[in-house]
């Protein structure tokens, strides 16, 4: 057994001094000792008269230079503001002009389509024309009218829960919400579906581009109305769907607007004519039997020189 040194007898163990390590000393005294020494010298030694005389004017000059630089920067910013505002206004005007032109061309295309339909019906027999119109209505290429359901979705006014005030998730309608609602309406027996007047077909897409939602590459904005024509049981079958339950739960937690109502005499416009892609046989077939040249659409294996015009269907 080791004997206790005489000098340690009767000493308080808490008063024992340990050799400080580097990290402990760093956190206990973060200030370099040189700064403390310089501050102590300034407190004991008065500054020279020259420093006192020149210190204040130099400070004033520095402040004036800084203020001048701020003034020049502010003036340059304000001078460029009219140019930016003018450029922004020009872009907005151009967007509105292009939108108006697109609407005008769309209306003209609808008129021409109706004229082509009348000429076609006049050339065909009654039964053939009726069968063709039924096929167009089923594929979305013909205007339809009937009773159905309107599902309305709108963004919430803010991103907070109305009850607790806490963040409750995205309060904006997502493109996936419109996808779920449209698919649930198809599953409920809908014969024709449109989103904000954009008719859906077998190749239609609902996707997002930044904060915008595109239906067949055309933007739609809140409030969103998904209109469907179908049998009388469609409303009940949609209300019992998983998509409707999910949207009701989202509406309760985020304040997003979701409503379903039946409506008579709905009219859904025809979808734009699809851009057909086809293959042509090669003029001189190769011996290997590939025999297809000029193909512009993917084959059964998914290969091709260009993507599908719809960007993929659901």
LOVOSE-704265 format. One record per residue (C-alpha): residue number from 1; chain; x, y, z. Coordinates in pm, 1 decimal. Layout:
BEGIN
+-----+-------+----------+----------+----------+
|  nr | kette |       px |       py |       pz |
+-----+-------+----------+----------+----------+
| NUM |     A |        X |        Y |        Z |
...
+-----+-------+----------+----------+----------+
This chain:
BEGIN
+-----+-------+----------+----------+----------+
|  nr | kette |       px |       py |       pz |
+-----+-------+----------+----------+----------+
|   1 |     A |      0.0 |      0.0 |      0.0 |
|   2 |     A |    127.5 |    347.7 |    -85.1 |
|   3 |     A |    138.1 |    599.9 |    195.8 |
|   4 |     A |    -21.6 |    938.3 |    153.2 |
|   5 |     A |    234.1 |   1218.3 |    131.3 |
|   6 |     A |    242.2 |   1437.3 |    442.7 |
|   7 |     A |    165.4 |   1753.2 |    248.1 |
|   8 |     A |   -167.7 |   1606.5 |    114.5 |
|   9 |     A |   -304.2 |   1512.1 |    457.8 |
|  10 |     A |   -607.5 |   1716.1 |    557.8 |
|  11 |     A |   -638.6 |   1889.9 |    211.6 |
|  12 |     A |   -980.9 |   1923.8 |     52.2 |
|  13 |     A |   -995.0 |   1689.7 |   -254.4 |
|  14 |     A |  -1205.0 |   1947.3 |   -448.4 |
|  15 |     A |   -921.1 |   2199.0 |   -422.0 |
|  16 |     A |   -678.4 |   1971.9 |   -601.3 |
|  17 |     A |   -526.6 |   2142.4 |   -907.2 |
|  18 |     A |   -510.5 |   1949.0 |  -1230.9 |
|  19 |     A |   -292.3 |   2034.0 |  -1527.6 |
|  20 |     A |   -525.4 |   2205.5 |  -1780.0 |
|  21 |     A |   -553.1 |   2052.7 |  -2123.5 |
|  22 |     A |   -567.1 |   2252.8 |  -2448.3 |
|  23 |     A |   -944.8 |   2225.8 |  -2515.3 |
|  24 |     A |  -1040.9 |   2318.6 |  -2160.0 |
|  25 |     A |   -814.1 |   2622.7 |  -2170.3 |
|  26 |     A |   -947.8 |   2720.1 |  -2513.2 |
|  27 |     A |  -1311.3 |   2721.1 |  -2400.3 |
|  28 |     A |  -1233.9 |   2880.0 |  -2063.9 |
|  29 |     A |  -1020.8 |   3164.4 |  -2204.2 |
|  30 |     A |  -1107.1 |   3206.7 |  -2573.5 |
|  31 |     A |   -952.5 |   3553.2 |  -2594.1 |
|  32 |     A |   -587.6 |   3565.6 |  -2686.2 |
|  33 |     A |   -376.4 |   3712.4 |  -2400.1 |
|  34 |     A |   -228.2 |   3968.7 |  -2638.6 |
|  35 |     A |   -565.1 |   4144.0 |  -2671.4 |
|  36 |     A |   -597.2 |   4173.4 |  -2296.0 |
|  37 |     A |   -243.8 |   4316.1 |  -2269.9 |
|  38 |     A |   -313.6 |   4572.5 |  -2544.3 |
|  39 |     A |   -635.5 |   4680.7 |  -2370.4 |
|  40 |     A |   -452.1 |   4717.0 |  -2042.2 |
|  41 |     A |   -182.3 |   4933.8 |  -2206.2 |
|  42 |     A |   -445.1 |   5160.8 |  -2363.8 |
|  43 |     A |   -609.9 |   5201.8 |  -2025.7 |
|  44 |     A |   -286.5 |   5302.1 |  -1852.5 |
|  45 |     A |   -109.5 |   5495.2 |  -2131.3 |
|  46 |     A |   -295.1 |   5796.3 |  -2269.5 |
|  47 |     A |   -288.1 |   5833.9 |  -2649.9 |
|  48 |     A |    -59.0 |   6090.5 |  -2801.9 |
|  49 |     A |   -181.2 |   6437.4 |  -2889.5 |
|  50 |     A |   -125.4 |   6376.1 |  -3261.4 |
|  51 |     A |   -343.9 |   6068.5 |  -3249.9 |
|  52 |     A |   -615.6 |   6258.1 |  -3065.3 |
|  53 |     A |   -601.0 |   6541.9 |  -3317.5 |
|  54 |     A |   -602.9 |   6321.0 |  -3627.8 |
|  55 |     A |   -832.1 |   6045.3 |  -3502.1 |
|  56 |     A |  -1159.5 |   6235.3 |  -3523.1 |
|  57 |     A |  -1111.1 |   6388.3 |  -3872.0 |
|  58 |     A |  -1000.4 |   6053.5 |  -4013.3 |
|  59 |     A |  -1313.6 |   5889.4 |  -3869.8 |
|  60 |     A |  -1530.0 |   6161.2 |  -4021.5 |
|  61 |     A |  -1361.7 |   6117.5 |  -4361.3 |
|  62 |     A |  -1411.5 |   5738.9 |  -4350.5 |
|  63 |     A |  -1779.0 |   5783.2 |  -4263.6 |
|  64 |     A |  -1823.9 |   6032.6 |  -4546.0 |
|  65 |     A |  -1661.2 |   5797.6 |  -4797.2 |
|  66 |     A |  -1882.7 |   5508.2 |  -4685.9 |
|  67 |     A |  -2192.6 |   5727.4 |  -4706.7 |
|  68 |     A |  -2089.9 |   5844.6 |  -5053.6 |
|  69 |     A |  -2049.4 |   5485.4 |  -5171.8 |
|  70 |     A |  -2391.7 |   5393.9 |  -5033.7 |
|  71 |     A |  -2546.0 |   5695.4 |  -5208.0 |
|  72 |     A |  -2385.1 |   5603.5 |  -5541.5 |
|  73 |     A |  -2501.4 |   5241.3 |  -5510.6 |
|  74 |     A |  -2855.5 |   5352.2 |  -5425.1 |
|  75 |     A |  -2862.7 |   5593.0 |  -5717.2 |
|  76 |     A |  -2743.2 |   5326.4 |  -5959.1 |
|  77 |     A |  -3002.3 |   5082.8 |  -5829.5 |
|  78 |     A |  -3284.2 |   5336.1 |  -5863.9 |
|  79 |     A |  -3160.2 |   5433.9 |  -6210.6 |
|  80 |     A |  -3183.4 |   5070.4 |  -6325.4 |
|  81 |     A |  -3525.6 |   5012.2 |  -6168.6 |
|  82 |     A |  -3727.5 |   5177.0 |  -6451.0 |
|  83 |     A |  -3545.7 |   4958.2 |  -6703.3 |
|  84 |     A |  -3622.9 |   4642.1 |  -6508.4 |
|  85 |     A |  -3984.4 |   4745.8 |  -6458.6 |
|  86 |     A |  -4015.9 |   4822.8 |  -6829.1 |
|  87 |     A |  -3865.8 |   4486.9 |  -6924.3 |
|  88 |     A |  -4098.8 |   4308.2 |  -6680.7 |
|  89 |     A |  -4400.7 |   4492.5 |  -6818.0 |
|  90 |     A |  -4292.0 |   4406.5 |  -7171.5 |
|  91 |     A |  -4266.8 |   4037.2 |  -7085.8 |
|  92 |     A |  -4608.9 |   4040.3 |  -6919.6 |
|  93 |     A |  -4761.8 |   4212.5 |  -7221.6 |
|  94 |     A |  -4599.0 |   3961.5 |  -7456.3 |
|  95 |     A |  -4727.6 |   3669.7 |  -7249.0 |
|  96 |     A |  -5080.2 |   3808.2 |  -7255.0 |
|  97 |     A |  -5054.4 |   3867.3 |  -7629.2 |
|  98 |     A |  -4937.3 |   3511.6 |  -7690.1 |
|  99 |     A |  -5215.1 |   3374.4 |  -7469.6 |
| 100 |     A |  -5475.7 |   3575.3 |  -7661.6 |
| 101 |     A |  -5330.3 |   3452.6 |  -7990.6 |
| 102 |     A |  -5337.2 |   3093.8 |  -7865.6 |
| 103 |     A |  -5701.8 |   3128.4 |  -7761.3 |
| 104 |     A |  -5789.5 |   3278.5 |  -8099.6 |
| 105 |     A |  -5616.2 |   2997.4 |  -8286.9 |
| 106 |     A |  -5782.2 |   2738.6 |  -8063.2 |
| 107 |     A |  -6125.3 |   2884.3 |  -8135.5 |
| 108 |     A |  -6045.5 |   2889.0 |  -8506.9 |
| 109 |     A |  -5932.2 |   2525.9 |  -8490.5 |
| 110 |     A |  -6259.1 |   2429.1 |  -8319.4 |
| 111 |     A |  -6457.5 |   2602.2 |  -8593.5 |
| 112 |     A |  -6261.7 |   2424.3 |  -8864.2 |
| 113 |     A |  -6304.1 |   2093.9 |  -8684.8 |
| 114 |     A |  -6680.3 |   2140.6 |  -8673.0 |
| 115 |     A |  -6683.3 |   2229.8 |  -9042.0 |
| 116 |     A |  -6483.3 |   1916.5 |  -9123.3 |
| 117 |     A |  -6725.9 |   1711.3 |  -8915.9 |
| 118 |     A |  -7026.6 |   1850.1 |  -9101.7 |
| 119 |     A |  -6865.7 |   1781.6 |  -9437.9 |
| 120 |     A |  -6773.3 |   1430.7 |  -9327.7 |
| 121 |     A |  -7123.9 |   1355.2 |  -9200.7 |
| 122 |     A |  -7266.2 |   1476.8 |  -9531.5 |
| 123 |     A |  -7036.7 |   1242.9 |  -9722.2 |
| 124 |     A |  -7103.1 |    938.3 |  -9503.2 |
| 125 |     A |  -7423.8 |    750.3 |  -9450.6 |
| 126 |     A |  -7627.2 |    807.8 |  -9136.5 |
| 127 |     A |  -7519.4 |    490.8 |  -8956.7 |
| 128 |     A |  -7152.7 |    539.3 |  -9035.9 |
| 129 |     A |  -7158.5 |    902.3 |  -8923.8 |
| 130 |     A |  -7335.0 |    807.4 |  -8599.5 |
| 131 |     A |  -7083.2 |    532.9 |  -8528.3 |
| 132 |     A |  -6795.1 |    769.8 |  -8595.5 |
| 133 |     A |  -6940.4 |   1033.4 |  -8361.9 |
| 134 |     A |  -6976.6 |    772.4 |  -8086.6 |
| 135 |     A |  -6615.5 |    669.5 |  -8132.4 |
| 136 |     A |  -6500.7 |   1031.8 |  -8117.9 |
| 137 |     A |  -6698.7 |   1090.2 |  -7799.1 |
| 138 |     A |  -6544.3 |    783.5 |  -7638.8 |
| 139 |     A |  -6189.6 |    876.8 |  -7732.1 |
| 140 |     A |  -6226.7 |   1242.9 |  -7633.6 |
| 141 |     A |  -6210.3 |   1382.0 |  -7987.3 |
| 142 |     A |  -6575.3 |   1483.9 |  -7992.5 |
| 143 |     A |  -6775.9 |   1727.4 |  -7781.2 |
| 144 |     A |  -7014.7 |   1556.9 |  -7538.0 |
| 145 |     A |  -7308.2 |   1671.4 |  -7327.1 |
| 146 |     A |  -7478.4 |   1506.8 |  -7031.8 |
| 147 |     A |  -7525.6 |   1485.5 |  -6656.4 |
| 148 |     A |  -7230.5 |   1431.5 |  -6428.5 |
| 149 |     A |  -7015.8 |   1546.6 |  -6138.8 |
| 150 |     A |  -6797.2 |   1852.9 |  -6078.9 |
| 151 |     A |  -6507.2 |   1820.8 |  -5833.1 |
| 152 |     A |  -6368.3 |   2158.6 |  -5725.8 |
| 153 |     A |  -6026.0 |   2203.4 |  -5565.3 |
| 154 |     A |  -5869.0 |   2534.0 |  -5461.3 |
| 155 |     A |  -5552.3 |   2642.6 |  -5284.3 |
| 156 |     A |  -5569.5 |   2726.9 |  -4914.9 |
| 157 |     A |  -5527.9 |   3092.5 |  -4816.5 |
| 158 |     A |  -5224.1 |   3016.4 |  -4599.3 |
| 159 |     A |  -4986.5 |   2735.3 |  -4496.1 |
| 160 |     A |  -5110.1 |   2697.6 |  -4141.5 |
| 161 |     A |  -5361.8 |   2476.1 |  -3972.8 |
| 162 |     A |  -5673.7 |   2679.0 |  -3896.6 |
| 163 |     A |  -5711.0 |   2507.2 |  -3554.8 |
| 164 |     A |  -5359.7 |   2474.2 |  -3412.1 |
| 165 |     A |  -5183.0 |   2740.4 |  -3618.4 |
| 166 |     A |  -4895.8 |   2501.6 |  -3689.5 |
| 167 |     A |  -4764.3 |   2413.5 |  -4030.7 |
| 168 |     A |  -4985.6 |   2145.4 |  -4179.3 |
| 169 |     A |  -4805.1 |   2064.2 |  -4502.4 |
| 170 |     A |  -4851.1 |   2195.2 |  -4856.9 |
| 171 |     A |  -5165.4 |   2407.5 |  -4880.4 |
| 172 |     A |  -5159.5 |   2419.4 |  -5260.8 |
| 173 |     A |  -5326.9 |   2177.0 |  -5493.0 |
| 174 |     A |  -5062.6 |   1948.4 |  -5640.3 |
| 175 |     A |  -5065.5 |   1792.6 |  -5983.7 |
| 176 |     A |  -5082.4 |   1453.4 |  -5814.9 |
| 177 |     A |  -5410.2 |   1559.7 |  -5648.9 |
| 178 |     A |  -5564.1 |   1624.5 |  -5990.0 |
| 179 |     A |  -5428.2 |   1293.0 |  -6111.9 |
| 180 |     A |  -5586.8 |   1106.8 |  -5820.1 |
| 181 |     A |  -5922.7 |   1279.2 |  -5867.9 |
| 182 |     A |  -5928.2 |   1216.9 |  -6244.2 |
| 183 |     A |  -5832.1 |    850.7 |  -6205.3 |
| 184 |     A |  -6093.7 |    802.6 |  -5933.0 |
| 185 |     A |  -6360.6 |    950.6 |  -6161.7 |
| 186 |     A |  -6258.7 |    716.0 |  -6442.8 |
| 187 |     A |  -6276.7 |    424.2 |  -6197.3 |
| 188 |     A |  -6622.1 |    543.0 |  -6081.9 |
| 189 |     A |  -6756.3 |    505.0 |  -6435.0 |
| 190 |     A |  -6690.4 |    843.3 |  -6597.3 |
| 191 |     A |  -6729.7 |    845.7 |  -6975.4 |
| 192 |     A |  -6564.2 |   1185.5 |  -7030.1 |
| 193 |     A |  -6341.6 |   1396.9 |  -6801.1 |
| 194 |     A |  -6203.1 |   1750.0 |  -6834.0 |
| 195 |     A |  -5982.7 |   1966.6 |  -6609.4 |
| 196 |     A |  -6062.2 |   2337.9 |  -6632.8 |
| 197 |     A |  -6204.9 |   2280.4 |  -6978.5 |
| 198 |     A |  -5910.1 |   2066.4 |  -7097.5 |
| 199 |     A |  -6050.3 |   1733.6 |  -7216.2 |
| 200 |     A |  -5859.8 |   1424.5 |  -7108.1 |
| 201 |     A |  -5784.2 |   1140.1 |  -7346.4 |
| 202 |     A |  -5587.7 |    816.8 |  -7327.0 |
| 203 |     A |  -5263.4 |   1006.4 |  -7392.0 |
| 204 |     A |  -5329.8 |   1309.3 |  -7169.1 |
| 205 |     A |  -5079.7 |   1410.7 |  -6903.8 |
| 206 |     A |  -5116.7 |   1604.5 |  -6580.0 |
| 207 |     A |  -4780.3 |   1721.8 |  -6453.4 |
| 208 |     A |  -4604.9 |   2015.5 |  -6290.4 |
| 209 |     A |  -4353.8 |   2265.2 |  -6426.0 |
| 210 |     A |  -4217.9 |   2464.3 |  -6134.0 |
| 211 |     A |  -4522.6 |   2596.9 |  -5950.8 |
| 212 |     A |  -4753.4 |   2560.1 |  -6251.2 |
| 213 |     A |  -4974.1 |   2261.6 |  -6329.6 |
| 214 |     A |  -4994.7 |   2157.5 |  -6693.9 |
| 215 |     A |  -5273.3 |   1955.3 |  -6850.6 |
| 216 |     A |  -5157.8 |   1838.0 |  -7191.9 |
| 217 |     A |  -4886.6 |   2106.3 |  -7175.1 |
| 218 |     A |  -5139.9 |   2385.7 |  -7117.5 |
| 219 |     A |  -5130.5 |   2564.2 |  -6778.9 |
| 220 |     A |  -5429.2 |   2557.3 |  -6546.6 |
| 221 |     A |  -5470.2 |   2768.5 |  -6233.4 |
| 222 |     A |  -5663.8 |   2751.1 |  -5908.8 |
| 223 |     A |  -5952.0 |   2693.2 |  -5857.7 |
| 224 |     A |  -5943.4 |   2363.4 |  -6041.2 |
| 225 |     A |  -6264.3 |   2202.0 |  -6165.0 |
| 226 |     A |  -6252.7 |   1838.3 |  -6268.4 |
| 227 |     A |  -6572.6 |   1778.0 |  -6465.1 |
| 228 |     A |  -6694.1 |   1429.3 |  -6548.1 |
| 229 |     A |  -6996.1 |   1294.6 |  -6737.4 |
| 230 |     A |  -7114.6 |    951.0 |  -6642.5 |
| 231 |     A |  -7388.7 |    738.2 |  -6485.5 |
| 232 |     A |  -7594.6 |    842.9 |  -6186.3 |
| 233 |     A |  -7400.5 |    615.7 |  -5950.0 |
| 234 |     A |  -7072.1 |    792.1 |  -6029.6 |
| 235 |     A |  -7109.4 |   1043.1 |  -5743.7 |
| 236 |     A |  -7154.2 |    775.3 |  -5476.1 |
| 237 |     A |  -6874.1 |    558.9 |  -5612.1 |
| 238 |     A |  -6637.5 |    856.4 |  -5620.4 |
| 239 |     A |  -6727.2 |    959.6 |  -5264.4 |
| 240 |     A |  -6635.9 |    608.9 |  -5149.0 |
| 241 |     A |  -6302.3 |    611.4 |  -5329.5 |
| 242 |     A |  -5965.5 |    634.8 |  -5158.2 |
| 243 |     A |  -5881.7 |    954.7 |  -5349.5 |
| 244 |     A |  -6190.2 |   1133.3 |  -5214.2 |
| 245 |     A |  -6109.2 |   1024.5 |  -4856.7 |
| 246 |     A |  -5752.5 |   1147.9 |  -4897.5 |
| 247 |     A |  -5860.2 |   1486.9 |  -5035.8 |
| 248 |     A |  -6114.4 |   1533.4 |  -4756.9 |
| 249 |     A |  -5842.7 |   1462.9 |  -4500.2 |
| 250 |     A |  -5601.9 |   1705.3 |  -4673.8 |
| 251 |     A |  -5874.6 |   1970.6 |  -4680.7 |
| 252 |     A |  -5929.9 |   1933.3 |  -4305.2 |
| 253 |     A |  -5560.9 |   1959.0 |  -4214.1 |
| 254 |     A |  -5438.2 |   2226.5 |  -4457.7 |
| 255 |     A |  -5743.2 |   2440.4 |  -4530.0 |
| 256 |     A |  -5741.1 |   2339.3 |  -4895.8 |
| 257 |     A |  -6084.4 |   2360.7 |  -5058.7 |
| 258 |     A |  -6241.5 |   2036.3 |  -5182.2 |
| 259 |     A |  -6602.0 |   1989.8 |  -5288.9 |
| 260 |     A |  -6810.4 |   1753.6 |  -5499.1 |
| 261 |     A |  -7148.3 |   1830.1 |  -5655.9 |
| 262 |     A |  -7377.5 |   1680.8 |  -5914.4 |
| 263 |     A |  -7471.9 |   1894.3 |  -6210.7 |
| 264 |     A |  -7703.8 |   1846.0 |  -6506.6 |
| 265 |     A |  -7643.6 |   1947.7 |  -6864.5 |
| 266 |     A |  -7265.4 |   1951.4 |  -6858.2 |
| 267 |     A |  -7081.6 |   2013.6 |  -7185.6 |
| 268 |     A |  -6723.6 |   1899.3 |  -7231.3 |
| 269 |     A |  -6526.0 |   2026.2 |  -7530.7 |
| 270 |     A |  -6337.1 |   1803.7 |  -7767.8 |
| 271 |     A |  -5969.2 |   1741.2 |  -7712.1 |
| 272 |     A |  -5718.9 |   1868.2 |  -7968.5 |
| 273 |     A |  -5644.3 |   1637.7 |  -8255.5 |
| 274 |     A |  -5357.8 |   1404.6 |  -8161.1 |
| 275 |     A |  -5031.7 |   1423.6 |  -8343.8 |
| 276 |     A |  -5012.5 |   1087.0 |  -8511.1 |
| 277 |     A |  -4676.4 |    919.7 |  -8557.7 |
| 278 |     A |  -4623.9 |    627.6 |  -8788.3 |
| 279 |     A |  -4352.7 |    423.2 |  -8954.7 |
| 280 |     A |  -4286.9 |    385.2 |  -9325.3 |
| 281 |     A |  -4129.3 |     78.4 |  -9490.5 |
| 282 |     A |  -3779.4 |    122.7 |  -9618.1 |
| 283 |     A |  -3732.7 |    169.9 |  -9991.4 |
| 284 |     A |  -3455.1 |    -89.9 |  -9995.6 |
| 285 |     A |  -3496.8 |   -331.2 |  -9703.0 |
| 286 |     A |  -3173.5 |   -436.6 |  -9541.4 |
| 287 |     A |  -3078.7 |   -804.5 |  -9548.1 |
| 288 |     A |  -3097.9 |   -824.3 |  -9171.5 |
| 289 |     A |  -3472.1 |   -777.0 |  -9185.2 |
| 290 |     A |  -3488.4 |   -459.3 |  -8979.3 |
| 291 |     A |  -3676.7 |   -310.5 |  -9273.0 |
| 292 |     A |  -3807.8 |     -0.4 |  -9097.5 |
| 293 |     A |  -3668.7 |    340.2 |  -9180.8 |
| 294 |     A |  -3787.6 |    680.5 |  -9085.5 |
| 295 |     A |  -3959.4 |    558.3 |  -8769.3 |
| 296 |     A |  -4037.9 |    848.3 |  -8541.4 |
| 297 |     A |  -4210.4 |    666.6 |  -8254.9 |
| 298 |     A |  -4085.0 |    414.4 |  -8002.4 |
| 299 |     A |  -4131.3 |     51.1 |  -8087.0 |
| 300 |     A |  -4260.3 |   -222.1 |  -7860.4 |
| 301 |     A |  -3924.5 |   -241.5 |  -7688.4 |
| 302 |     A |  -3938.9 |    126.2 |  -7597.9 |
| 303 |     A |  -3664.7 |    235.2 |  -7837.0 |
| 304 |     A |  -3708.5 |    524.1 |  -8077.7 |
| 305 |     A |  -3561.9 |    846.2 |  -8199.5 |
| 306 |     A |  -3807.3 |   1074.0 |  -8023.4 |
| 307 |     A |  -4032.4 |   1053.9 |  -7719.0 |
| 308 |     A |  -4405.9 |   1012.3 |  -7725.5 |
| 309 |     A |  -4586.4 |   1338.1 |  -7811.2 |
| 310 |     A |  -4790.9 |   1316.8 |  -7493.7 |
| 311 |     A |  -4490.8 |   1270.0 |  -7270.0 |
| 312 |     A |  -4636.6 |    943.9 |  -7137.2 |
| 313 |     A |  -4989.1 |    848.7 |  -7038.4 |
| 314 |     A |  -5140.4 |    727.5 |  -6717.0 |
+-----+-------+----------+----------+----------+
